[in-house]
Amino acid sequence: MSLHPLSGLFAVALLATLGLKLWLASRQMRHVAAHRNAVPPAFAARVTLQAHQRAADYTIAKSRFGLLTMAVSTALLLGWTLLGGLDALNSWVRDAVLPWGGALVYQLALLSAFVLIGALIDLPFDWWSTFRIEQRFGFNRSSGGLFAADFTKGLLVAAVLGLPLAALVLWLMARTGGWWWLWAWCAWAAFSLLMMVVYPTLIAPLFNKFEPLRDEALATRVRSLMQRCGFAAKGLFVMDGSRRSAHGNAYFTGLGAAKRVVFFDTLLATLSSPEVEAVLAHELGHFKRRHVLKRMLAMFALSLAALALLGWLATRSWFYTALGVQPNLAAPNDALALLLFALAVPVFGFFVSPLAAQLSRRHEFEADAYACAQASGADLANALIKLHQDNASTLTPDPLYVRFYYSHPPAGERLAALQAA
C-alpha cells in the first residue's frame, strides 16, 4: 500500500525542522562559548566578565536542555501522527464515551484527553527547567507546592475557559455546513477580545498578587508620561513576580479603557525611576506606533486563513489517513480534524518564522525610537543593560540564531541604535 504524498511531505518537513533547529542551537552554543571570555567592547564599562560568563553559561545550559526537548517533541509528534498515537487514543475514547455520551461529549473527551496527556508529558520537563536550570543560576524562587498549585490551577482554568469554546466550535462545525470555519472564526475572535478584558481582573489574580503602585514619586512620573503620550490606563499595579522568579518585566494588559500597567516587583527593585519611565515609554511606543493593533489584526487574518484551509482539509479523507488516523465512520471527525491541524501546522510554519521575528525586531526598534522622544534614551540604554545582566541574557548570540528566534534585537544592536538616536 503506497503512502499518500502528504505523509512523505509531513515526514520530510518534520525531520527538516528538527535538523534545522538542532543546527541553529549548536551554532548558538558554539558562538556563545567562543565569546565567553571577553565582554563586548560596547558593554565593557558596565558589564563585568563574571556577569558575562554567567549569561553565557545560562544560555548554553538552556540550549542543551532545549536539544532534549526538541528531540522529545519531535518523537511525540511523530508518535501522535504517522505512528498512530492519535488514532489509538481516538479509538479508545470513542469506544468508551460515544455509546453513552453522544457525539459532542465524545469529541470534548478526546480533546481533553489529548491536552491532559500533553500537559503530563510536559510536566517533568517544566519541573527540570524550574528546579534545576533556573535554580542553578539563582532565578527560581518557586516551591514544589507552588509549582503543583500552578499546574493544577492552569488545568482548571483551561478546562473552564476552553471546554465551552471547544463545545461551541464543534457545534458550529456540525450545524453550519461548509461555512462553519467563518462562524468558528467569529466565535474565536470574540472569545479572544473577551479574554483581553477579563484576564487582568479575573484570571491573572488567580496566579499572582496585584497591588497598586505605592511609590508616589514613580506613579506621578508614570502618569505624566502617559499624559504626554495621550495614553489612558485604569491603574498602575505591582505584581509579585519575585514569588516565582528573579526575572523582571513590565507590560500592559487589558483592552480599551480596561488597560492596566503592570510592573514586576523585581523590575522596580532593579531599575531607577527614570529607567522605569524609559522602559514604560518603550511599551507605550508599541501602542502609539499601532504595533499591538497590527499584530492583533495579523493574528486574526492568519487564523481566518488557517480555519478556511481546515474547512477544506476536514472534508478530505486523505487528510486523516495521510497523518496516521482512520476517520470515524459512525461519529463526527471534527475534533480529529482540529487536533491534526494543530499538530501539523507548526511543522510547516517554522520555515517562515524568520519573517515574523524580523517584523517584531523592527517594531522594537521603532518603540525604542519613540521612547527616546518621550523619555531619556540614556536611561533606556542603562535599563536595557541592567535587565540583560539581571536576566543573564547573552550579549553575544549567534546572528543566524537571532534571525530565527529573537523577537527583540540583540542588546548590541539596540544599544547602537539608542546611541545613534
DRENDO-1510 file (C-alpha; in Angstrom, 1 decimal, always signed):
<recs>
REC; n; res; u; v; w
REC; 1; MET; +0.0; +0.0; +0.0 .
REC; 2; SER; +1.5; +3.3; -1.1 .
REC; 3; LEU; +1.7; +6.3; +1.2 .
REC; 4; HIS; -0.1; +9.5; +0.4 .
REC; 5; PRO; +2.2; +12.3; -0.7 .
REC; 6; LEU; +1.2; +14.3; +2.3 .
REC; 7; SER; +2.7; +11.6; +4.6 .
REC; 8; GLY; +6.0; +11.9; +2.9 .
REC; 9; LEU; +5.9; +15.7; +2.8 .
REC; 10; PHE; +5.0; +15.8; +6.5 .
REC; 11; ALA; +7.8; +13.4; +7.4 .
REC; 12; VAL; +10.3; +15.4; +5.4 .
REC; 13; ALA; +9.2; +18.7; +6.9 .
REC; 14; LEU; +9.3; +17.3; +10.4 .
REC; 15; LEU; +12.8; +16.0; +10.0 .
REC; 16; ALA; +14.0; +19.1; +8.2 .
REC; 17; THR; +12.5; +21.3; +11.0 .
REC; 18; LEU; +14.3; +19.2; +13.7 .
REC; 19; GLY; +17.6; +19.2; +11.7 .
REC; 20; LEU; +17.4; +23.0; +11.3 .
REC; 21; LYS; +16.5; +23.6; +15.0 .
REC; 22; LEU; +19.4; +21.3; +16.1 .
REC; 23; TRP; +21.8; +23.1; +13.8 .
REC; 24; LEU; +20.8; +26.5; +14.9 .
REC; 25; ALA; +21.0; +25.5; +18.6 .
REC; 26; SER; +24.5; +24.1; +18.0 .
REC; 27; ARG; +25.6; +27.3; +16.3 .
REC; 28; GLN; +24.2; +29.3; +19.2 .
REC; 29; MET; +26.1; +27.3; +21.8 .
REC; 30; ARG; +29.3; +27.4; +19.9 .
REC; 31; HIS; +29.1; +31.1; +19.2 .
REC; 32; VAL; +28.3; +32.0; +22.8 .
REC; 33; ALA; +31.0; +29.7; +24.1 .
REC; 34; ALA; +33.6; +31.2; +21.7 .
REC; 35; HIS; +32.9; +34.7; +23.1 .
REC; 36; ARG; +32.5; +33.7; +26.7 .
REC; 37; ASN; +35.9; +35.1; +27.9 .
REC; 38; ALA; +35.6; +38.6; +26.6 .
REC; 39; VAL; +32.9; +41.2; +27.2 .
REC; 40; PRO; +31.9; +43.0; +24.0 .
REC; 41; PRO; +33.5; +46.5; +23.9 .
REC; 42; ALA; +30.2; +48.3; +23.9 .
REC; 43; PHE; +29.4; +46.8; +27.3 .
REC; 44; ALA; +32.9; +46.6; +28.8 .
REC; 45; ALA; +32.5; +49.6; +31.1 .
REC; 46; ARG; +29.2; +48.4; +32.6 .
REC; 47; VAL; +29.2; +44.6; +32.5 .
REC; 48; THR; +31.7; +42.5; +34.4 .
REC; 49; LEU; +33.4; +39.5; +33.0 .
REC; 50; GLN; +31.8; +37.4; +35.7 .
REC; 51; ALA; +28.3; +38.6; +34.7 .
REC; 52; HIS; +29.1; +38.0; +31.0 .
REC; 53; GLN; +30.3; +34.5; +31.7 .
REC; 54; ARG; +27.2; +33.7; +33.9 .
REC; 55; ALA; +25.0; +34.8; +31.0 .
REC; 56; ALA; +26.9; +32.6; +28.6 .
REC; 57; ASP; +26.7; +29.6; +30.9 .
REC; 58; TYR; +22.9; +30.2; +31.4 .
REC; 59; THR; +22.3; +30.4; +27.6 .
REC; 60; ILE; +24.3; +27.2; +26.9 .
REC; 61; ALA; +22.6; +25.3; +29.7 .
REC; 62; LYS; +19.1; +26.3; +28.4 .
REC; 63; SER; +20.2; +25.4; +24.8 .
REC; 64; ARG; +21.4; +22.0; +25.8 .
REC; 65; PHE; +18.2; +21.3; +27.6 .
REC; 66; GLY; +16.4; +22.6; +24.5 .
REC; 67; LEU; +18.1; +19.9; +22.4 .
REC; 68; LEU; +16.5; +17.3; +24.6 .
REC; 69; THR; +13.0; +18.9; +24.5 .
REC; 70; MET; +13.3; +19.3; +20.7 .
REC; 71; ALA; +14.1; +15.6; +20.2 .
REC; 72; VAL; +11.3; +14.5; +22.6 .
REC; 73; SER; +8.8; +16.9; +21.0 .
REC; 74; THR; +9.6; +15.6; +17.5 .
REC; 75; ALA; +9.3; +12.0; +18.7 .
REC; 76; LEU; +5.9; +12.7; +20.3 .
REC; 77; LEU; +4.7; +14.5; +17.2 .
REC; 78; LEU; +5.7; +11.5; +15.0 .
REC; 79; GLY; +4.1; +9.2; +17.5 .
REC; 80; TRP; +0.8; +11.1; +17.6 .
REC; 81; THR; +0.6; +11.2; +13.8 .
REC; 82; LEU; +2.3; +8.8; +11.5 .
REC; 83; LEU; +2.9; +6.1; +14.1 .
REC; 84; GLY; -0.8; +6.1; +15.1 .
REC; 85; GLY; -0.9; +7.5; +18.6 .
REC; 86; LEU; -3.8; +9.8; +18.0 .
REC; 87; ASP; -5.7; +7.1; +16.1 .
REC; 88; ALA; -5.3; +4.8; +19.1 .
REC; 89; LEU; -6.4; +7.5; +21.5 .
REC; 90; ASN; -9.4; +8.3; +19.4 .
REC; 91; SER; -10.5; +4.6; +19.1 .
REC; 92; TRP; -10.2; +4.2; +22.9 .
REC; 93; VAL; -12.1; +7.4; +23.7 .
REC; 94; ARG; -14.7; +6.8; +21.1 .
REC; 95; ASP; -15.5; +3.3; +22.2 .
REC; 96; ALA; -15.6; +4.3; +25.9 .
REC; 97; VAL; -17.6; +7.6; +25.6 .
REC; 98; LEU; -19.7; +7.6; +22.4 .
REC; 99; PRO; -22.2; +4.9; +23.4 .
REC; 100; TRP; -23.4; +6.8; +26.5 .
REC; 101; GLY; -22.3; +10.4; +26.0 .
REC; 102; GLY; -23.1; +11.1; +22.4 .
REC; 103; ALA; -21.1; +12.8; +19.7 .
REC; 104; LEU; -20.3; +16.2; +21.4 .
REC; 105; VAL; -19.3; +14.6; +24.7 .
REC; 106; TYR; -17.1; +12.1; +22.9 .
REC; 107; GLN; -15.3; +14.9; +21.0 .
REC; 108; LEU; -14.8; +17.0; +24.1 .
REC; 109; ALA; -13.4; +14.0; +25.9 .
REC; 110; LEU; -11.0; +13.4; +23.0 .
REC; 111; LEU; -9.8; +17.0; +23.1 .
REC; 112; SER; -9.5; +16.9; +26.9 .
REC; 113; ALA; -7.6; +13.6; +26.9 .
REC; 114; PHE; -5.1; +14.9; +24.3 .
REC; 115; VAL; -4.5; +18.1; +26.3 .
REC; 116; LEU; -4.2; +16.3; +29.6 .
REC; 117; ILE; -1.7; +13.8; +28.2 .
REC; 118; GLY; +0.4; +16.6; +26.7 .
REC; 119; ALA; +0.4; +18.5; +30.0 .
REC; 120; LEU; +1.5; +15.4; +31.9 .
REC; 121; ILE; +4.3; +14.7; +29.4 .
REC; 122; ASP; +5.5; +18.4; +29.6 .
REC; 123; LEU; +5.4; +18.4; +33.4 .
REC; 124; PRO; +8.8; +16.8; +34.2 .
REC; 125; PHE; +10.5; +19.0; +31.6 .
REC; 126; ASP; +8.9; +22.1; +33.2 .
REC; 127; TRP; +10.0; +20.8; +36.6 .
REC; 128; TRP; +13.6; +20.3; +35.5 .
REC; 129; SER; +13.7; +23.7; +33.9 .
REC; 130; THR; +12.4; +25.4; +37.0 .
REC; 131; PHE; +14.2; +23.4; +39.8 .
REC; 132; ARG; +17.4; +22.5; +38.0 .
REC; 133; ILE; +18.3; +25.2; +35.4 .
REC; 134; GLU; +16.6; +28.2; +36.9 .
REC; 135; GLN; +17.6; +27.1; +40.4 .
REC; 136; ARG; +21.2; +26.6; +39.4 .
REC; 137; PHE; +21.5; +30.2; +38.1 .
REC; 138; GLY; +19.6; +31.7; +41.0 .
REC; 139; PHE; +16.4; +32.6; +39.2 .
REC; 140; ASN; +13.9; +30.2; +40.7 .
REC; 141; ARG; +12.0; +31.3; +43.8 .
REC; 142; SER; +9.1; +28.9; +43.4 .
REC; 143; SER; +8.5; +25.9; +45.7 .
REC; 144; GLY; +7.3; +22.4; +44.9 .
REC; 145; GLY; +3.9; +23.3; +46.4 .
REC; 146; LEU; +3.5; +26.5; +44.3 .
REC; 147; PHE; +4.6; +24.6; +41.2 .
REC; 148; ALA; +2.0; +21.9; +41.8 .
REC; 149; ALA; -0.7; +24.6; +42.5 .
REC; 150; ASP; +0.1; +26.5; +39.3 .
REC; 151; PHE; -0.1; +23.3; +37.3 .
REC; 152; THR; -3.5; +22.4; +38.8 .
REC; 153; LYS; -4.9; +25.8; +38.5 .
REC; 154; GLY; -3.7; +26.1; +34.9 .
REC; 155; LEU; -5.5; +22.9; +34.0 .
REC; 156; LEU; -8.7; +24.0; +35.8 .
REC; 157; VAL; -8.6; +27.4; +34.1 .
REC; 158; ALA; -8.0; +25.8; +30.7 .
REC; 159; ALA; -11.0; +23.5; +31.3 .
REC; 160; VAL; -13.3; +26.3; +32.5 .
REC; 161; LEU; -12.5; +28.5; +29.5 .
REC; 162; GLY; -11.5; +26.0; +26.8 .
REC; 163; LEU; -14.3; +23.4; +27.0 .
REC; 164; PRO; -17.2; +25.9; +26.4 .
REC; 165; LEU; -15.3; +27.4; +23.5 .
REC; 166; ALA; -14.5; +24.0; +22.1 .
REC; 167; ALA; -18.1; +22.9; +22.5 .
REC; 168; LEU; -19.2; +26.0; +20.6 .
REC; 169; VAL; -16.8; +25.4; +17.8 .
REC; 170; LEU; -17.7; +21.7; +17.5 .
REC; 171; TRP; -21.4; +22.7; +17.5 .
REC; 172; LEU; -20.8; +25.2; +14.7 .
REC; 173; MET; -18.8; +22.6; +12.7 .
REC; 174; ALA; -21.7; +20.2; +12.9 .
REC; 175; ARG; -24.6; +22.7; +12.3 .
REC; 176; THR; -23.4; +25.4; +10.0 .
REC; 177; GLY; -22.4; +23.5; +6.9 .
REC; 178; GLY; -19.4; +24.3; +4.6 .
REC; 179; TRP; -19.0; +27.8; +6.1 .
REC; 180; TRP; -18.5; +26.6; +9.6 .
REC; 181; TRP; -15.0; +27.9; +9.6 .
REC; 182; LEU; -16.2; +31.5; +9.2 .
REC; 183; TRP; -18.6; +31.2; +12.2 .
REC; 184; ALA; -15.9; +29.5; +14.2 .
REC; 185; TRP; -13.5; +32.3; +13.5 .
REC; 186; CYS; -16.1; +34.8; +14.6 .
REC; 187; ALA; -16.5; +32.9; +17.9 .
REC; 188; TRP; -12.8; +32.6; +18.4 .
REC; 189; ALA; -12.2; +36.3; +17.7 .
REC; 190; ALA; -14.9; +37.3; +20.1 .
REC; 191; PHE; -13.5; +35.0; +22.7 .
REC; 192; SER; -10.0; +36.5; +22.3 .
REC; 193; LEU; -11.3; +40.0; +22.7 .
REC; 194; LEU; -13.3; +39.0; +25.8 .
REC; 195; MET; -10.2; +37.4; +27.3 .
REC; 196; MET; -8.3; +40.7; +26.9 .
REC; 197; VAL; -11.0; +42.3; +29.1 .
REC; 198; VAL; -11.5; +39.6; +31.8 .
REC; 199; TYR; -7.9; +38.3; +32.0 .
REC; 200; PRO; -6.4; +41.2; +34.0 .
REC; 201; THR; -9.2; +41.2; +36.7 .
REC; 202; LEU; -10.4; +37.6; +36.9 .
REC; 203; ILE; -7.7; +35.2; +35.7 .
REC; 204; ALA; -4.3; +36.8; +36.4 .
REC; 205; PRO; -5.1; +37.3; +40.1 .
REC; 206; LEU; -5.5; +33.5; +40.4 .
REC; 207; PHE; -1.8; +33.1; +39.9 .
REC; 208; ASN; -0.3; +36.4; +41.2 .
REC; 209; LYS; -1.0; +39.2; +43.6 .
REC; 210; PHE; -1.5; +42.7; +42.2 .
REC; 211; GLU; -1.2; +45.8; +44.3 .
REC; 212; PRO; -1.5; +49.4; +43.4 .
REC; 213; LEU; +1.8; +51.1; +42.8 .
REC; 214; ARG; +2.7; +52.8; +46.2 .
REC; 215; ASP; +5.7; +54.8; +45.1 .
REC; 216; GLU; +4.0; +58.1; +44.7 .
REC; 217; ALA; +7.0; +59.8; +43.0 .
REC; 218; LEU; +7.2; +57.0; +40.4 .
REC; 219; ALA; +3.4; +57.0; +40.0 .
REC; 220; THR; +3.4; +60.7; +39.3 .
REC; 221; ARG; +6.2; +60.3; +36.8 .
REC; 222; VAL; +4.4; +57.5; +35.0 .
REC; 223; ARG; +1.1; +59.4; +34.9 .
REC; 224; SER; +2.9; +62.4; +33.5 .
REC; 225; LEU; +4.5; +60.2; +30.8 .
REC; 226; MET; +1.1; +58.7; +29.8 .
REC; 227; GLN; -0.5; +62.1; +29.7 .
REC; 228; ARG; +2.2; +63.3; +27.4 .
REC; 229; CYS; +1.7; +60.3; +25.2 .
REC; 230; GLY; -2.1; +60.6; +25.2 .
REC; 231; PHE; -2.5; +57.2; +26.9 .
REC; 232; ALA; -5.1; +56.2; +29.4 .
REC; 233; ALA; -4.9; +53.3; +31.8 .
REC; 234; LYS; -7.2; +52.0; +34.5 .
REC; 235; GLY; -4.5; +51.7; +37.1 .
REC; 236; LEU; -0.8; +51.1; +37.9 .
REC; 237; PHE; -0.1; +47.8; +39.6 .
REC; 238; VAL; +2.9; +45.9; +41.0 .
REC; 239; MET; +2.9; +42.1; +40.5 .
REC; 240; ASP; +4.7; +39.7; +42.9 .
REC; 241; GLY; +6.9; +38.2; +40.2 .
REC; 242; SER; +9.5; +37.5; +42.8 .
REC; 243; ARG; +7.2; +34.8; +44.2 .
REC; 244; ARG; +8.3; +32.6; +41.4 .
REC; 245; SER; +11.3; +34.1; +39.6 .
REC; 246; ALA; +14.0; +36.7; +39.8 .
REC; 247; HIS; +13.4; +37.8; +36.2 .
REC; 248; GLY; +12.0; +41.3; +35.8 .
REC; 249; ASN; +9.4; +42.7; +33.4 .
REC; 250; ALA; +6.7; +45.3; +32.8 .
REC; 251; TYR; +3.7; +45.1; +30.5 .
REC; 252; PHE; +0.3; +46.5; +29.5 .
REC; 253; THR; -2.7; +44.3; +29.7 .
REC; 254; GLY; -6.4; +44.7; +29.0 .
REC; 255; LEU; -8.3; +46.3; +26.2 .
REC; 256; GLY; -9.7; +49.8; +25.7 .
REC; 257; ALA; -10.5; +51.6; +29.0 .
REC; 258; ALA; -9.6; +48.4; +30.9 .
REC; 259; LYS; -5.9; +48.6; +30.1 .
REC; 260; ARG; -3.6; +48.3; +33.1 .
REC; 261; VAL; +0.1; +49.0; +33.6 .
REC; 262; VAL; +1.8; +46.1; +35.5 .
REC; 263; PHE; +5.3; +46.2; +36.9 .
REC; 264; PHE; +7.1; +43.1; +38.3 .
REC; 265; ASP; +8.4; +43.9; +41.8 .
REC; 266; THR; +11.7; +42.5; +40.6 .
REC; 267; LEU; +11.8; +45.2; +37.9 .
REC; 268; LEU; +11.2; +48.0; +40.4 .
REC; 269; ALA; +13.9; +46.6; +42.6 .
REC; 270; THR; +16.4; +46.7; +39.8 .
REC; 271; LEU; +15.8; +50.0; +37.9 .
REC; 272; SER; +15.7; +53.6; +39.0 .
REC; 273; SER; +12.6; +55.7; +38.5 .
REC; 274; PRO; +13.9; +57.4; +35.3 .
REC; 275; GLU; +14.9; +54.0; +33.9 .
REC; 276; VAL; +11.4; +52.6; +34.7 .
REC; 277; GLU; +9.9; +55.6; +32.9 .
REC; 278; ALA; +12.1; +54.9; +29.9 .
REC; 279; VAL; +11.0; +51.2; +29.8 .
REC; 280; LEU; +7.4; +52.2; +30.0 .
REC; 281; ALA; +7.9; +54.8; +27.2 .
REC; 282; HIS; +9.1; +51.9; +25.1 .
REC; 283; GLU; +6.0; +49.9; +25.8 .
REC; 284; LEU; +3.9; +53.0; +25.0 .
REC; 285; GLY; +5.7; +53.2; +21.7 .
REC; 286; HIS; +4.2; +49.9; +20.7 .
REC; 287; PHE; +0.7; +51.3; +21.2 .
REC; 288; LYS; +1.4; +54.7; +19.6 .
REC; 289; ARG; +3.0; +53.0; +16.5 .
REC; 290; ARG; +0.0; +50.7; +16.4 .
REC; 291; HIS; +2.1; +47.6; +16.7 .
REC; 292; VAL; -0.4; +46.0; +19.1 .
REC; 293; LEU; -3.3; +46.7; +16.7 .
REC; 294; LYS; -1.3; +45.5; +13.7 .
REC; 295; ARG; -0.3; +42.2; +15.4 .
REC; 296; MET; -3.8; +41.6; +16.5 .
REC; 297; LEU; -5.2; +42.2; +13.0 .
REC; 298; ALA; -2.4; +39.9; +11.6 .
REC; 299; MET; -3.3; +37.2; +14.1 .
REC; 300; PHE; -7.0; +37.4; +13.2 .
REC; 301; ALA; -6.2; +37.4; +9.5 .
REC; 302; LEU; -3.9; +34.4; +9.8 .
REC; 303; SER; -6.4; +32.5; +11.9 .
REC; 304; LEU; -9.1; +33.1; +9.4 .
REC; 305; ALA; -6.9; +31.8; +6.6 .
REC; 306; ALA; -6.0; +28.8; +8.7 .
REC; 307; LEU; -9.6; +27.9; +9.6 .
REC; 308; ALA; -10.6; +28.3; +5.9 .
REC; 309; LEU; -7.8; +25.8; +5.0 .
REC; 310; LEU; -9.0; +23.5; +7.7 .
REC; 311; GLY; -12.6; +23.8; +6.4 .
REC; 312; TRP; -11.4; +22.3; +3.1 .
REC; 313; LEU; -9.0; +19.7; +4.6 .
REC; 314; ALA; -11.6; +18.4; +7.0 .
REC; 315; THR; -13.7; +17.1; +4.2 .
REC; 316; ARG; -10.8; +15.1; +2.6 .
REC; 317; SER; -10.3; +11.6; +3.9 .
REC; 318; TRP; -6.7; +11.6; +2.9 .
REC; 319; PHE; -6.0; +14.4; +5.3 .
REC; 320; TYR; -6.7; +12.0; +8.2 .
REC; 321; THR; -5.2; +8.8; +6.7 .
REC; 322; ALA; -2.0; +10.6; +5.5 .
REC; 323; LEU; -1.4; +11.7; +9.1 .
REC; 324; GLY; -1.9; +8.3; +10.6 .
REC; 325; VAL; -5.6; +8.5; +11.6 .
REC; 326; GLN; -8.5; +6.5; +10.3 .
REC; 327; PRO; -11.5; +8.8; +10.2 .
REC; 328; ASN; -14.6; +7.8; +12.1 .
REC; 329; LEU; -17.4; +6.2; +10.1 .
REC; 330; ALA; -20.2; +6.4; +12.7 .
REC; 331; ALA; -19.1; +9.6; +14.6 .
REC; 332; PRO; -18.0; +13.1; +13.6 .
REC; 333; ASN; -14.4; +13.8; +12.8 .
REC; 334; ASP; -14.4; +17.5; +13.7 .
REC; 335; ALA; -12.3; +17.1; +16.9 .
REC; 336; LEU; -9.9; +14.9; +15.0 .
REC; 337; ALA; -9.5; +17.5; +12.3 .
REC; 338; LEU; -8.8; +20.2; +14.8 .
REC; 339; LEU; -6.1; +18.1; +16.6 .
REC; 340; LEU; -4.4; +17.0; +13.4 .
REC; 341; PHE; -4.3; +20.6; +12.0 .
REC; 342; ALA; -2.9; +21.9; +15.3 .
REC; 343; LEU; -0.2; +19.2; +15.2 .
REC; 344; ALA; +0.8; +19.7; +11.5 .
REC; 345; VAL; +0.7; +23.5; +11.1 .
REC; 346; PRO; +3.7; +24.3; +13.3 .
REC; 347; VAL; +5.9; +21.9; +11.4 .
REC; 348; PHE; +5.5; +23.9; +8.2 .
REC; 349; GLY; +5.2; +27.3; +9.9 .
REC; 350; PHE; +8.7; +27.2; +11.4 .
REC; 351; PHE; +10.2; +27.9; +8.0 .
REC; 352; VAL; +8.5; +31.3; +7.9 .
REC; 353; SER; +9.4; +32.2; +11.5 .
REC; 354; PRO; +12.3; +34.5; +10.4 .
REC; 355; LEU; +9.8; +36.8; +8.8 .
REC; 356; ALA; +7.7; +37.2; +11.9 .
REC; 357; ALA; +10.8; +37.6; +14.0 .
REC; 358; GLN; +12.2; +40.3; +11.7 .
REC; 359; LEU; +8.9; +42.2; +11.8 .
REC; 360; SER; +8.9; +42.0; +15.6 .
REC; 361; ARG; +12.5; +43.3; +15.9 .
REC; 362; ARG; +11.7; +46.2; +13.6 .
REC; 363; HIS; +8.8; +47.1; +15.9 .
REC; 364; GLU; +11.2; +47.0; +18.9 .
REC; 365; PHE; +13.5; +49.5; +17.2 .
REC; 366; GLU; +10.5; +51.8; +16.4 .
REC; 367; ALA; +9.4; +51.6; +20.1 .
REC; 368; ASP; +12.9; +52.4; +21.2 .
REC; 369; ALA; +12.9; +55.5; +18.9 .
REC; 370; TYR; +9.6; +56.6; +20.4 .
REC; 371; ALA; +10.9; +56.1; +23.9 .
REC; 372; CYS; +13.9; +58.3; +23.1 .
REC; 373; ALA; +11.5; +61.1; +22.0 .
REC; 374; GLN; +9.3; +60.8; +25.2 .
REC; 375; ALA; +11.9; +60.0; +27.8 .
REC; 376; SER; +15.7; +59.6; +28.1 .
REC; 377; GLY; +17.5; +57.4; +25.6 .
REC; 378; ALA; +20.4; +57.1; +28.0 .
REC; 379; ASP; +18.1; +55.8; +30.8 .
REC; 380; LEU; +16.6; +53.3; +28.4 .
REC; 381; ALA; +20.1; +52.1; +27.5 .
REC; 382; ASN; +21.0; +51.8; +31.1 .
REC; 383; ALA; +17.8; +49.9; +31.8 .
REC; 384; LEU; +18.5; +47.6; +28.9 .
REC; 385; ILE; +21.9; +46.7; +30.2 .
REC; 386; LYS; +20.7; +46.1; +33.7 .
REC; 387; LEU; +17.9; +43.9; +32.5 .
REC; 388; HIS; +20.3; +41.9; +30.4 .
REC; 389; GLN; +22.5; +41.4; +33.4 .
REC; 390; ASP; +19.7; +40.5; +35.8 .
REC; 391; ASN; +18.1; +38.1; +33.3 .
REC; 392; ALA; +21.5; +36.6; +32.3 .
REC; 393; SER; +20.7; +37.3; +28.6 .
REC; 394; THR; +23.7; +36.7; +26.4 .
REC; 395; LEU; +25.3; +39.7; +24.8 .
REC; 396; THR; +26.9; +37.6; +22.0 .
REC; 397; PRO; +24.1; +35.5; +20.3 .
REC; 398; ASP; +24.7; +33.8; +17.0 .
REC; 399; PRO; +23.5; +36.1; +14.2 .
REC; 400; LEU; +21.6; +33.4; +12.3 .
REC; 401; TYR; +20.0; +32.1; +15.5 .
REC; 402; VAL; +18.8; +35.7; +16.1 .
REC; 403; ARG; +17.2; +35.8; +12.7 .
REC; 404; PHE; +15.1; +32.8; +13.5 .
REC; 405; TYR; +14.2; +33.1; +17.2 .
REC; 406; TYR; +14.8; +36.6; +18.5 .
REC; 407; SER; +11.6; +38.8; +18.7 .
REC; 408; HIS; +13.8; +41.5; +20.2 .
REC; 409; PRO; +17.0; +42.8; +18.7 .
REC; 410; PRO; +20.2; +41.7; +20.4 .
REC; 411; ALA; +21.5; +44.1; +23.1 .
REC; 412; GLY; +24.4; +45.3; +21.0 .
REC; 413; GLU; +22.1; +46.3; +18.1 .
REC; 414; ARG; +19.6; +48.1; +20.4 .
REC; 415; LEU; +22.4; +49.9; +22.2 .
REC; 416; ALA; +23.9; +51.1; +19.0 .
REC; 417; ALA; +20.6; +52.4; +17.7 .
REC; 418; LEU; +19.9; +54.1; +21.0 .
REC; 419; GLN; +23.3; +55.8; +21.0 .
REC; 420; ALA; +22.6; +57.0; +17.4 .
REC; 421; ALA; +19.2; +58.4; +18.4 .
</recs>
